[in-house]
Amino acid sequence: PGFLRIWASLLPYGLCYLGITALASASVNQSFAAMALSMAILFLFQVFEWFGALPPGSDYAFLSPLQWLSPGHYVRGLWLADPVQPLLSGGAMLLLAGGLLFGAVKILQARDL
């Protein structure tokens, strides 16, 4: 059961980062540019994660909800012993992955392949 839980927890995590790579690859024509865009998206998601650490009384506290757009926000929830929290975190990651993959598909459809 432990191996199955680890596999089930890592699947949404991997799909989310696969979605980032697919979106970056669909957005540009060059492989190096796709890698650079993927790194930029990862950095942007990390910045979104840092917004969650802003104090509530800060002038920039309105940026705090952006942390929910980062896959890193849900990683801790995947490993909790509570049976509900890993499902919520995995579901949120699957939604992010689906959104990223949907964006990649729309970009590819617009290219008139």
C-alpha positions, 0 to 999 in steps of 0.5 A: 500500500505504501508504494501505491500511495507514493506512485499515486501521489507522484503521478499528479506531480509529474503530470503538472510539470509535464504540462509546463514542458508541453506548454513551453514546447508548444509555444516556441519553435526552437528546443533551446527556447522551449527549455528557457521558457520552461525554466521561466515558467518554473521561476514564475511559479516559484515567485507565486509560491513566495507570495504565500509567505507575505504577512497579512498586513503587508501592502502586497498581501493582495498577491497572496492568493497567487500561491494557489497557481503554483504546483509547489503550493500543493506538494506538502499536502501530497505527503500528509497522513490525513486521507483527505488532504493528499486527495485535495492536493492531487486534485488541484495538481491535476487541475493545474496539469489539465489547464497547462495541457489544454493551453498547449493543445490550443496553441498547437491547434492554432498553429494549423498543423 
